[in-house]
Amino acid sequence: MSEQSRPPQKTGKPHRRPKKDAVRMLAFEALRAVDERDAYANLVLPPLLRKAREKGDFDGRDAALATELVYGTLRRQGTYDAIIAACVDRPLREVDPPVLDVLSLGAHQLLGTRIPTHAAVSASVELARVVLGDGRAKFVNAVLRKVSRHELDEWIEQVAPPYDDDPEDHLAVVHSHPRWVVSALWDSLGGGRAGIEDLLEADNERPEVTLVARPGRSTADELLDVLGEESALPGRWSPYAVRLSEGGEPGAIDAIREGRAGVQDEGSQLVAIALANAPLDGPDKAWLDGCAGPGGKAAMLAGLAAERGALLLASEKQPHRAKLVAKALAGNPGPYQVIAADGTRPPWRPGTFDRVLMDVPCTGLGALRRRPEARWRRRPEDLEGFAPLQRGLLRTALESVRTGGVVGYATCSPHMAETRAVVDDVVKQYDAELIDARPLLPGVPALGDGPDVQLWPHLHGTDAMYLALIRRTG
């Protein structure tokens, strides 16, 4: 071949196809689902991990890293946004969401893990090349190199306003919560700086996996015997609780697969136990769970009711959630019934029940450890949307219980507008009185002045469950 007929030689670096990192691809996919579809990470991540394991892409260490990247990024999103904003030349709202997800994943690796700096940057740039293209990968590289110049504490000193100038905004940036959530939690908790900082820090910690031995179907001792001392510990407060050590797999436990036990926060267990043990005059034969989905408290109540020969009616408005309740109650030793019904327009007659639980829909601000994305998704105006429903359901509960019977009003939110404000507004409309719930949670410290109780992640190791017990007097 002559020189003239040879094809021109390419200059510069040869084109290299970006390498796909299965762990970071999966983490990115989970974050996009949370952002685009308003999905919850605790629902999106397990099937993604299962699929990766089935394909042979993942081992246990890979799954643990992917989980840490997803949850760590979501928990610290507010802090990372403030840091990234200091490293770009435009408002964050003008950065495409997929680019921001890659940047946040990179920031978490740099500032929130022990991954070496060069590895965190290069892996994030490779991910950007795969999912965003070479052009935007260069932008990711430039931003993350700026992020890598400082440790997290140094960045916080730069981007968070001083505490003395604006306490709530300082805490919002440092602990990665929206300002309005910081304010609401502080109002509910009361006290000074130390308590609210402890609470916000607890919200950013990975929660333990807690199991419940469903009454009449299994026991905590049985679960502990099966799991062994290295894998599990007894619950702190509930006699039915078992805490898994890190890395424990609930789905591998026979009692879980058979429905004799379940995964349930200890605070949720305490609500059901307290209602079941509240003093009662007269018969104790008919119980109601008026907002029963997805079925954890209903399964506990059904077992406790069965021990007394009582029937539990579990009512849930959404048919698909009613199916979950039926699955949770299947095999219960005593009588029960599951129905799909609107709790604000009940099909049962007034005064039918001896005990009623209304664990009402709420903002979920008490479970931010488990659903960190909820803190960014909720808005103050959501409280106004829940208020009529919460009051309507409590009115139904008080009308459904007989004179002398007991109602438990519960929320997985400590916000005053969803707890005491609802109870105070509704109870005064009826012949009813609050019962001191504190003696019904024996051994549990720091329950406040009563008669209602508020549990806290930093004080009790539980979700921030609220419970008021109300006796119908006429």
N, C-alpha and C positions, 0 to 999 in steps of 0.2 A: 504494500500500500504506500503510495506517495505521500509526502508531507501535506500536499494540497488536499488529498482525499481523507485525511484523518479528521475525526470529529474534534471540535474544540475541547480543550482540557478545562474541567471545572476548577475553579479556584476557591480558596476559603475552606472552612471546615465541612466535612461530609455531613449530610443530613443524618441525624440519629433519631430513631423512633423512641419516644418516651417509654420508660419502663412503668408498667402498672404495679403499684404497691397494693396488694389485696386489702391490707388492714386499713390504710388511709382512704382507699376508694370506698370501702364499706362505711367508714365514718362519715365521709363526705355525702354519700347517698342517704344516710340516716339524717344528717343535718338538713339536707335539701327537702326531705319528706316533712320534717318538722316545720320548716319555713314555708314551703309551697302549699302543703295540704293541711296545715294546722294539726298534724299528727302529734302523738305523744311518743317520746323516745322509748318509754318502757313497753310500748306496743309495737313499735317499728323495729327495734333492735333485735329482739329474740328470733323472729323468723329470718332476718338477714344473717345472723350468726349461724342458725341451724343450716341454712342453705350453703353457706361457706364451708361448714364442717362436712356436709354431705359431698361437696365437690372436691374435698381434700385440700382446700386452700388454707385452712386454718387448723392450728392446734390450740391447746388451752391457753398458752401465753399470748397467741395472736388475739384470741377472743377477749382476754383480759385487757390488752392494750387498746383494742377497738372500743371497748366499753368505757375505758378511762378517757379516751379522746372525745367521745361523744358527750358523756355526762360532764366531764371537766370543762369542755368548751361551753356547754349550755349554762352551767352554774356560774362561770366567771365571765359571761358574755358582756355584762355591763362594764366591768373593769377593762377587758380587752378592747372593747369599742372605744373607750376613752384613750387608751394607749395608741391604738391604730389611728385614731383621729389626729393625734399629735404627730403622726409620721406620714400623713398624706397631705396633698396640696388642694384638697377639695372637701366639701362636707360629706360625711359618711353616707348620707341619703343618695348621693350621686355615684356611689360605688355600687356596681351590680351585685345583687345578693349572692350569686354563686362565688364571685371573687371574694366577697367579705367572709363567706364561709371558709374558704381556703385560708385566708389571712387569719381568721380566728383559730382554726385548727393549728396553724403554724405558731401563733402567739402562745397557745396553750402548751405546745411542745417546748417552746423556748422558756416560758416563764412559770409553768405549772408542773413540769415533769423533770426527770433526770436525764432526758435524752440530750446528748451532746449538741452544742450549738450548730456545728457544721452539718450534722445529720438531720437536725430539725429543719434547717433552711433548705438543704438539698432535697429532702424528701417532699417538702411542701412545694418546691418549684417543680419537681417531677410530676406531682399530682396536678399542679396547675397546667403543665404542658398537656397532660392527658385530657383534662376536663374543660380547660379554658382556651388552649392554644398557646403558641409560642409568644405572641405579642403580650398577652396579659400575664404570662408566666414571668416576663421580665419585670413587669410592675410588681408582682408578688415578691420577686427576689429583692427588688430595691426596698420595698417597705419592710420586709422581715429582717433585712440587714440592719435597718435603723432600729427596729424593735430589739434586736439582739445586743445592742450597745449597752443596755442597762439591765440590772436585775429587777424583779418585780417590785421590791420595796423602794428602789430608786425611782421607778416609774410612778408609783403611787404618790410619792412626795411631789412629783412634778405635775400630775394631772388632777389630783384630788384637792379641793379647796381646804384650807385649814379648818380643823374642827371648831375652833373658837369663832370663826367667821360664819360658818354655816354647818352646824352639826349634822343635820339630816342629809345634806348633799355630800358631805365628807363620808359619812357611813355608806351612802348609796354607791359611791365610786369604790371605796375600799372593799366593801363586802358584796358588791355586785347584786344589788336589789334596786328596783325603781324607787325613786324618792317617796312616792305616795305610799308604797308598801312599808318602807322604813317608818314613816310617820304613823301609819295605822298600827303596826306591830308594837311600836314604842308606847302608843296610847293604851293599848290593851295590856301590855306587860307592866307599865308603870316603872318607877325607879329611875336610876341614873344611867350613866354611860356603860358601865360594866355589864349590866344585865342585857341591854339591847345588843351589845357587841357579841356577847356569848351566844345569844339567840341567832344572830345573823351568821356567825361562824358555824353554828350547828346546822343551819340550813344548807351550808356549802360542803358538809361532810357526807360521805357515802353512808347511807343508813344500813343498819344490820338487816338481814333477812330473818324475820320472826315467823315461826310456825305456831299454829294452834291445834291442839289435840281436841277434836270435837267431842263434847260431853256425850257419854254413853256409847261412843264408837272407838275411842282410843284414849290414851292418857299421856301426859308429859313424860312420865317415867318410861313408858313403852318407846316413845320417840328417842329419848336419851339413851336407852339401852341399845337401840338399833344404830344410832349415830356414833356413840362412843364419846368419851371425854374430850378427845382432840378435835372433834368436829362440831360439838354443840354444848351449850350451857343452858341451865334453867332460865326461865323468864325472870325479870326483876320483880314484877308485881302480880302478874296473872298466874294462877296455879295451872293454867292450861297452856302456857307459853313455853316455847323452846327457841333459843337464839342460835342460829347457824354461825359457825366461824366463817371467815372470809374464804370465798371460793366454793362453799357448799352448794350442792345442786339439789333443790327441792324436788325436781321432777324424777330424781332417781330413787326416791323414798317410796316404798310400797304403800304406806298409809296415805300418802298424798295421791298417788295414782288411783287408789281405791276410794278416795273421797272421805276417808275416816279422819283425815287431818287436812289442813290447808295452810296457805300463806296469809297471815293477817297481823297487822301492826298491833302491838300490845295495848295501845291506847284504845283502839277499836274493840278489843276484847273486854277492856275494863268497862266500857259503856254498857255492853250487853250484860256483864256480870252485875253491875250496880243496879240496873233496872230489875233484873231477876231477883235480887236480894232485898229490894226496897220493901219495908214493912207494909203489910196489906191486911185490912179487916175484911172478913167475909170470904167468899169463894175465890179460887185461884185456878180457873179451868180454861179460860180463853184468852190467848195473847195475840197481839197484832204487831207485825212489822209493816208499817205503812209506806216505807220507801225502801224496799228490800234489795234492790239490785246493787251490786252483782251477787250478793248472797252470803257474804262472810258473817255478818252479825246475825242474819236469819238462821244460818246453820248452827251457830252457838245457841241462840234462843230456842231453836227447835229441840236441841239436845237437853237444855236445862228444863224446858217445859215438859219434855217426856218423863223426866225424873219425878215429876209431880202429877203425872197423868193429865197434863193440860194439852190443849190443842193450839198450834200456832197457825195463824193465817198470815201468809207472806204475800203482800200486794206490791206490784211494781207496774208503773205506767207503760214503760216501753216493752213491747212483746219480746224483743230479742234479749233484753236484760232479764225478763221474767224466765226465759229458758235457762239462763245462767243460774238463777236462783233455784229453779227446779233441779238442776244438776248438782248444786251444792247440797241440797236437802235430800237427795236420793239416798236411801238406805237409813234414814233417821229412824231410831227405834220407836218413836212415838207418833201420834197422829199429827198430820199437818196438811195444809192445802196451799197451793200457789196459784195466784190469779193475776191477770193483767188488768189493772184498773187505775183510774185517775184518783189519786188520794184527795184531791180537792172536791171531787164529786163521787163519794164512796157508794158502792152498792150495798153495803151492810147497814143495819139499823143503828141508830144512836144508842149509846149505853150498852153495847154488846160485849165489851172486853174488860178484863180485869187489869191487864197491863198492855200498854201501847208504846212502841218505839217509833219516833219520827226522826230519822237521820236525814235531814233535809238537803236538797241540792244547794251548793254554795260556791264561793269563789275558789275554794281549795287552798287558801293561803296557809293552812296548817300542814300541808303535805309538800312543801316546796323542796324538801330533801329528795323526794321520790319523783316529782315532776318539776324539775328546775325550769323548764320552758314556760310553765304556767305564770311565773312572775313577770315575764315579758309579754305574755298574751293578754293578761287581765288588765282592765282599766277601772278607774274609780266609778265610772258610770255603770259598771256591771252590778254594783251593789244595789242600785235602784231597780235593776231588772229582776234580781232575786227576791227583793223585799216582799212584794205581794204574795209570791208563791210560798215563801217561808212562813209568813203569817197565816196564810190560808191553810197550810198543812198542819200547823200547830192548832188552829181552831178545830180542824177535823179531828185531830187526836183527842182534844178535850171533849168533844162531842161524842166520840166513839167509846170513851171509857165510862164505866158505871160510876155512880157516887161511891166514894171510898177507894176507887181504883187509882192507878198511878200511870202517869205519862212521862216518858223520857224524851226530851228535846235535845238533839245532838247535831253538831256540825263539825266538819273538818276545816274549820276556820276560826281563828281567835278574834276576828274583826268585831268590834263592839256592835256595829250595825247588823251583824248576823247572829249575835249571841244575846247579850243581855237586853239590847234594845227590842228585839223581837219578843222575848219572854215577858218583859215588863209591859209592852203594849197589849199583848194578847191575854195574859193571865188576869189582868184587872177587869176584863170583860166577862169573866166567869166566876162562879163560886169555886174557887180553887186556891191552893196554897203551895208555896215552894217547900220541898223537903230538903233537909241538909244532906247533900250527897256525899260529904267527906267521910263519914263513918263507914260508908259502903265501899270504900276503896282502902281497906286496911293496909297499913304499912307504907302507903304512898305519901311521900313528904311534899311540902311546899304547895298545898292545895288552896292557899289563900284564905279569905275571910268567910267564904261560903255565902249562901247555901249551895250555889252552883259551883262547879269545878272547871278549871282550865288546865289541861296538861300542856307541857312544853318540851320541845326536843332537847334543849340544853339542860333542863332540870330533871326530866323523867326518861329521856331516851326514846320518846314516843313521838308520833305526829302530834300536832297541836289540836287535840280533840277537846271540844267543849261539851259539857253535859249539864242540863238542868232537869231535876226531878220534880214533878208537880202532881199533887194529889187533888182529885176532884172532890169537893166537899158538899156539893149540892146540885 
